[in-house]
Each structure stands twice: as structure tokens, then as C-alpha cells.
Amino acid sequence: MPLGNDAILAAAGIHALTNNVVRLAEDHARAERLAAVLARFPELGAGPARTNMVFLSPESLDVAGFIAFMAGQGIAVGGGYGSVRWVTHLDVDDRAVEAVGRACEAFFTQPG
């Protein structure tokens, strides 16, 4: 019998709690650095990182265009409908945070 979505999410959570609690502090610290990078761009409305997630509340930004631009840079961003969410995890290192800063700089300095 196939597993349902709840079972799959629970399994992922159990794995994380069993194997990655110690390194979760790294994700939280990296999210704080990411929030600081994003705060350089007031258009994004970046809030502080309280976990391994950084939420943006942009007021006058083409969110779909921003997400598409980031995807074109190889950067995955969650969100839509006016909000944006960044999540740090095992596969996000300091170079990735720096890449986000460079991509944001490129986005906000492009003509048009």
C-alpha cells in the first residue's frame, strides 16, 4: 500500500529529528545571514529569520517575475500570491547565500 502525503512528511520529520538536530543550528545561523543579505534590498520586505526560514513581504514588486528571475539564476524560491519564502537546509551553504545576494543585485540593477 502506498504511503500518503502525511506519512511521507512525518518520515522526513522523523529523519531530520533523528539525524540533523545538531546541524539545524547551522541552518538557523545561515538563515540569519540570508535575512541580512536580503535586507539590503528594501523592495523585498525581508523579515528577520526566526528559524531556518526567511519570509519576504514585498509591497511593490512583481513577485512572479522575481521568482522567475531567481529560477533563471538556479536559485529556488518558494512563494507566490505576493509572498516569498526562502528556506535554508542541508543543501544550502554559504556560497548559496552569497549567490542570492549577487542575483538580487542583478535583479534590482537590470534595466527596465
FENNOR-V257796 format. One record per residue. N is the residue number from 1. RES is the residue in three letters. OMEGA is omega in radians with two decimals (* if undefined). Layout:
# FENNOR-V257796
N,RES,OMEGA  N,RES,OMEGA
This chain:
# FENNOR-V257796
1,MET,-3.13  2,PRO,3.10  3,LEU,3.05  4,GLY,-3.14  5,ASN,-3.13  6,ASP,-3.14  7,ALA,3.13  8,ILE,3.11  9,LEU,3.12  10,ALA,3.13  11,ALA,3.10  12,ALA,3.11  13,GLY,3.12  14,ILE,3.10  15,HIS,-3.13  16,ALA,-3.13  17,LEU,-3.13  18,THR,-2.97  19,ASN,-2.95  20,ASN,-3.09  21,VAL,-3.10  22,VAL,-3.10  23,ARG,3.09  24,LEU,3.09  25,ALA,3.09  26,GLU,3.13  27,ASP,3.14  28,HIS,3.13  29,ALA,3.13  30,ARG,3.09  31,ALA,3.09  32,GLU,3.09  33,ARG,3.10  34,LEU,3.12  35,ALA,3.12  36,ALA,3.10  37,VAL,-3.10  38,LEU,3.14  39,ALA,3.09  40,ARG,-3.11  41,PHE,-3.04  42,PRO,3.12  43,GLU,-3.09  44,LEU,-3.13  45,GLY,-3.10  46,ALA,3.04  47,GLY,3.12  48,PRO,3.08  49,ALA,3.09  50,ARG,3.08  51,THR,3.05  52,ASN,3.13  53,MET,3.05  54,VAL,-3.14  55,PHE,3.09  56,LEU,3.07  57,SER,-3.12  58,PRO,-3.10  59,GLU,-3.11  60,SER,-3.10  61,LEU,3.02  62,ASP,-3.04  63,VAL,3.14  64,ALA,3.10  65,GLY,3.11  66,PHE,-3.14  67,ILE,3.12  68,ALA,3.12  69,PHE,3.14  70,MET,3.11  71,ALA,3.10  72,GLY,3.09  73,GLN,-3.12  74,GLY,-3.10  75,ILE,3.14  76,ALA,3.13  77,VAL,3.08  78,GLY,3.05  79,GLY,-3.09  80,GLY,3.13  81,TYR,3.04  82,GLY,3.12  83,SER,-3.14  84,VAL,3.14  85,ARG,3.06  86,TRP,-3.14  87,VAL,3.03  88,THR,-3.10  89,HIS,-3.05  90,LEU,-3.08  91,ASP,3.14  92,VAL,3.13  93,ASP,-3.11  94,ASP,3.09  95,ARG,3.12  96,ALA,3.10  97,VAL,3.10  98,GLU,3.12  99,ALA,3.09  100,VAL,3.11  101,GLY,3.12  102,ARG,-3.13  103,ALA,3.10  104,CYS,3.10  105,GLU,3.13  106,ALA,-3.13  107,PHE,-3.04  108,PHE,3.10  109,THR,3.13  110,GLN,3.13  111,PRO,3.04  112,GLY,*
